[in-house]
Amino acid sequence: MLDERRSFKRFDIPLDVEFKISNSSEKYLMGKTINFSRTGLCLESNAIAPNIHDVTEIKIKLPEKEAYTTAVCDVAWQRRVDEKFMMGIKLMAMNKEAKNEILQYAYDLWLIKMRD
């Protein structure tokens, strides 16, 4: 049902992520994407989640590369699930080429899955 309200398809894709609240001196925390879309992503982490509407800096590992891209985001929602935190992240600023690379990779995986 929730997918019907979304403007853009979310693709299931696990990518390594490092994140921290903007302007904080704390170190980056580790996480992994659950899904990714043109406007946001779902992030899972064992670390403590930022508060809702905290501006957050994230580093996303590009698919099949050792390189990371950075983004500035807003935490739209968060909840604890068992021993992990799930967060809905709205992308506010991200390198367009890197975002397109992730989306193309995710789309290609989705196509392969649909053909099977």
Backbone as CSV, one residue per row, in Angstrom:
resi,resn,N_x,N_y,N_z,CA_x,CA_y,CA_z,C_x,C_y,C_z
1,MET,0.810,-1.195,0.000,0.000,0.000,0.000,0.855,1.262,0.000
2,LEU,1.912,1.256,0.817,2.745,2.446,0.923,3.389,2.791,-0.411
3,ASP,3.792,1.771,-1.192,4.419,2.013,-2.487,3.513,2.810,-3.409
4,GLU,2.204,2.664,-3.283,1.272,3.364,-4.168,1.305,4.871,-3.939
5,ARG,1.697,5.320,-2.752,1.745,6.746,-2.445,3.076,7.379,-2.841
6,ARG,4.065,6.588,-3.138,5.384,7.109,-3.450,5.454,7.597,-4.886
7,SER,6.201,8.665,-5.089,6.356,9.233,-6.423,7.344,8.443,-7.264
8,PHE,8.333,7.807,-6.610,9.372,7.082,-7.324,9.530,5.686,-6.755
9,LYS,9.846,4.734,-7.637,10.048,3.349,-7.228,11.252,3.248,-6.302
10,ARG,11.114,2.430,-5.274,12.233,2.120,-4.389,12.789,0.769,-4.802
11,PHE,14.096,0.739,-4.974,14.773,-0.487,-5.380,15.486,-1.081,-4.174
12,ASP,15.280,-2.381,-3.941,15.984,-3.079,-2.870,17.449,-3.196,-3.261
13,ILE,18.309,-2.568,-2.487,19.736,-2.613,-2.779,20.517,-2.369,-1.492
14,PRO,21.352,-3.344,-1.092,22.155,-3.167,0.117,23.487,-2.481,-0.211
15,LEU,23.657,-1.271,0.253,24.907,-0.533,0.075,25.428,-0.115,1.437
16,ASP,26.733,-0.186,1.631,27.333,0.269,2.881,27.198,1.785,2.999
17,VAL,26.898,2.232,4.210,26.693,3.652,4.469,27.398,4.025,5.771
18,GLU,27.959,5.220,5.798,28.444,5.840,7.026,27.626,7.111,7.202
19,PHE,27.208,7.418,8.436,26.368,8.599,8.639,26.677,9.269,9.966
20,LYS,26.387,10.578,10.030,26.479,11.332,11.275,25.585,12.557,11.159
21,ILE,25.202,13.073,12.298,24.406,14.301,12.319,25.311,15.446,11.875
22,SER,24.826,16.260,10.950,25.614,17.375,10.433,26.083,18.284,11.554
23,ASN,27.253,18.835,11.379,27.852,19.774,12.329,28.139,19.170,13.702
24,SER,28.088,17.857,13.817,28.458,17.245,15.093,29.904,16.786,14.991
25,SER,30.548,16.694,16.114,31.934,16.258,16.122,32.041,14.748,16.287
26,GLU,30.889,14.094,16.366,30.904,12.650,16.553,31.409,11.962,15.303
27,LYS,31.939,10.759,15.496,32.444,9.999,14.362,31.276,9.437,13.546
28,TYR,31.591,9.038,12.325,30.578,8.432,11.479,30.179,7.065,12.033
29,LEU,28.903,6.745,11.934,28.355,5.460,12.355,28.093,4.622,11.108
30,MET,28.074,3.314,11.267,27.917,2.406,10.123,26.458,1.989,9.950
31,GLY,26.085,1.768,8.700,24.753,1.290,8.374,24.740,0.664,7.001
32,LYS,23.550,0.279,6.551,23.372,-0.335,5.242,22.022,0.096,4.700
33,THR,21.994,0.387,3.394,20.706,0.726,2.791,19.861,-0.536,2.660
34,ILE,18.568,-0.371,2.830,17.595,-1.435,2.572,17.028,-1.231,1.172
35,ASN,16.741,0.034,0.858,16.273,0.375,-0.481,16.708,1.797,-0.806
36,PHE,16.561,2.151,-2.085,17.048,3.442,-2.572,16.108,3.919,-3.668
37,SER,15.796,5.218,-3.672,14.980,5.796,-4.741,15.574,7.138,-5.137
38,ARG,14.954,7.783,-6.084,15.420,9.082,-6.560,15.407,10.143,-5.452
39,THR,14.504,9.993,-4.481,14.360,11.028,-3.450,14.751,10.598,-2.036
40,GLY,15.059,9.324,-1.838,15.394,8.898,-0.490,15.829,7.457,-0.400
41,LEU,15.998,7.007,0.827,16.432,5.639,1.059,15.992,5.202,2.439
42,CYS,15.992,3.908,2.645,15.765,3.343,3.968,17.111,2.819,4.443
43,LEU,17.479,3.191,5.642,18.784,2.865,6.210,18.592,2.042,7.473
44,GLU,19.404,1.005,7.618,19.385,0.155,8.807,20.732,0.290,9.505
45,SER,20.698,0.380,10.834,21.942,0.532,11.587,21.808,-0.096,12.969
46,ASN,22.926,-0.588,13.479,22.971,-1.063,14.862,23.218,0.094,15.818
47,ALA,23.627,1.222,15.277,23.944,2.403,16.087,22.662,3.142,16.465
48,ILE,22.791,4.091,17.322,21.661,4.935,17.701,21.254,5.782,16.501
49,ALA,19.967,5.890,16.264,19.457,6.645,15.120,19.395,8.133,15.448
50,PRO,19.646,8.976,14.442,19.432,10.419,14.640,17.948,10.694,14.900
51,ASN,17.648,11.849,15.447,16.261,12.244,15.670,15.587,12.614,14.353
52,ILE,14.268,12.566,14.341,13.504,12.971,13.163,13.816,14.426,12.859
53,HIS,14.014,14.710,11.598,14.346,16.028,11.042,15.767,16.493,11.346
54,ASP,16.599,15.624,11.918,18.014,15.963,12.027,18.612,15.968,10.632
55,VAL,19.354,16.998,10.305,20.090,17.016,9.046,21.292,16.102,9.251
56,THR,21.444,15.171,8.344,22.429,14.115,8.493,23.331,14.050,7.273
57,GLU,24.605,13.845,7.498,25.562,13.622,6.415,25.730,12.122,6.247
58,ILE,25.667,11.650,5.020,25.909,10.233,4.783,26.951,10.060,3.682
59,LYS,27.667,8.954,3.786,28.586,8.515,2.745,28.050,7.168,2.273
60,ILE,27.773,7.056,0.984,27.216,5.828,0.423,28.272,5.188,-0.467
61,LYS,28.564,3.904,-0.234,29.532,3.184,-1.061,28.884,2.895,-2.412
62,LEU,29.552,3.292,-3.469,29.026,3.072,-4.814,29.071,1.586,-5.148
63,PRO,28.072,1.095,-5.897,28.013,-0.340,-6.223,29.267,-0.803,-6.964
64,GLU,29.797,-1.930,-6.508,30.940,-2.600,-7.143,32.181,-1.716,-7.252
65,LYS,32.323,-0.733,-6.350,33.490,0.149,-6.323,33.946,0.320,-4.886
66,GLU,35.143,0.822,-4.729,35.655,1.146,-3.398,35.406,2.611,-3.057
67,ALA,34.777,3.345,-3.958,34.540,4.780,-3.780,33.210,5.033,-3.074
68,TYR,33.167,6.153,-2.364,31.961,6.603,-1.686,31.522,7.933,-2.288
69,THR,30.228,8.216,-2.213,29.706,9.537,-2.527,29.036,10.076,-1.275
70,THR,28.959,11.370,-1.154,28.351,11.963,0.038,26.999,12.572,-0.304
71,ALA,26.183,12.724,0.725,24.872,13.347,0.563,24.493,14.035,1.873
72,VAL,23.687,15.065,1.746,23.080,15.722,2.906,21.622,15.301,2.905
73,CYS,21.138,14.879,4.060,19.814,14.265,4.149,19.037,14.775,5.351
74,ASP,17.754,14.461,5.337,16.858,14.755,6.445,16.268,13.430,6.913
75,VAL,16.269,13.189,8.208,15.673,11.966,8.751,14.158,12.160,8.792
76,ALA,13.434,11.430,7.930,11.977,11.571,7.837,11.262,10.767,8.923
77,TRP,11.793,9.601,9.248,11.222,8.758,10.297,12.305,7.822,10.797
78,GLN,12.074,7.277,11.983,12.974,6.260,12.523,12.201,5.387,13.493
79,ARG,12.618,4.143,13.567,12.010,3.230,14.542,12.994,2.117,14.872
80,ARG,12.828,1.575,16.038,13.662,0.453,16.473,12.970,-0.835,16.051
81,VAL,13.728,-1.732,15.444,13.222,-3.045,15.054,14.195,-4.069,15.628
82,ASP,13.746,-4.792,16.642,14.599,-5.717,17.381,15.817,-4.959,17.905
83,GLU,17.002,-5.354,17.516,18.230,-4.716,17.996,18.764,-3.667,17.038
84,LYS,18.007,-3.320,16.001,18.477,-2.383,14.987,17.568,-1.169,14.898
85,PHE,18.076,-0.145,14.265,17.291,1.043,13.971,17.058,1.118,12.473
86,MET,15.840,1.451,12.077,15.477,1.684,10.687,15.177,3.171,10.564
87,MET,15.658,3.775,9.471,15.452,5.206,9.272,15.030,5.469,7.836
88,GLY,14.033,6.318,7.667,13.666,6.827,6.359,14.434,8.112,6.136
89,ILE,15.206,8.151,5.072,16.106,9.263,4.808,15.679,9.975,3.526
90,LYS,15.450,11.280,3.626,15.113,12.093,2.454,16.400,12.756,1.962
91,LEU,16.737,12.520,0.690,17.932,13.124,0.108,17.679,14.605,-0.159
92,MET,18.531,15.459,0.380,18.413,16.898,0.160,19.441,17.387,-0.857
93,ALA,20.633,16.821,-0.825,21.694,17.205,-1.762,22.602,16.002,-1.972
94,MET,22.785,15.636,-3.247,23.635,14.490,-3.583,24.148,14.678,-4.993
95,ASN,25.363,14.234,-5.245,25.942,14.280,-6.577,25.032,13.540,-7.557
96,LYS,24.594,14.235,-8.597,23.628,13.678,-9.549,24.166,12.445,-10.276
97,GLU,25.428,12.479,-10.681,26.015,11.338,-11.401,26.087,10.104,-10.499
98,ALA,26.465,10.305,-9.239,26.537,9.184,-8.306,25.152,8.609,-8.036
99,LYS,24.165,9.475,-7.873,22.797,9.003,-7.657,22.318,8.199,-8.861
100,ASN,22.586,8.699,-10.062,22.178,7.985,-11.270,22.893,6.645,-11.402
101,GLU,24.161,6.595,-10.992,24.907,5.334,-11.031,24.267,4.297,-10.104
102,ILE,23.902,4.716,-8.898,23.251,3.801,-7.952,21.897,3.353,-8.494
103,LEU,21.112,4.308,-9.006,19.782,3.965,-9.533,19.876,3.034,-10.739
104,GLN,20.838,3.259,-11.618,20.990,2.392,-12.786,21.386,0.982,-12.363
105,TYR,22.297,0.879,-11.426,22.715,-0.422,-10.909,21.525,-1.146,-10.267
106,ALA,20.766,-0.430,-9.455,19.600,-1.020,-8.789,18.541,-1.434,-9.801
107,TYR,18.331,-0.611,-10.820,17.354,-0.933,-11.862,17.773,-2.191,-12.622
108,ASP,19.052,-2.296,-12.957,19.549,-3.484,-13.659,19.339,-4.739,-12.826
109,LEU,19.600,-4.670,-11.512,19.343,-5.812,-10.627,17.864,-6.159,-10.586
110,TRP,17.020,-5.145,-10.537,15.570,-5.347,-10.516,15.113,-6.044,-11.806
111,LEU,15.656,-5.621,-12.955,15.292,-6.255,-14.227,15.673,-7.734,-14.238
112,ILE,16.860,-8.045,-13.754,17.306,-9.445,-13.703,16.361,-10.255,-12.822
113,LYS,15.996,-9.700,-11.664,15.092,-10.386,-10.752,13.722,-10.599,-11.378
114,MET,13.233,-9.616,-12.130,11.917,-9.727,-12.771,11.903,-10.798,-13.873
115,ARG,13.032,-11.007,-14.522,13.127,-12.004,-15.609,13.204,-13.417,-15.076
116,ASP,13.682,-13.579,-13.843,13.820,-14.932,-13.257,12.490,-15.531,-12.886
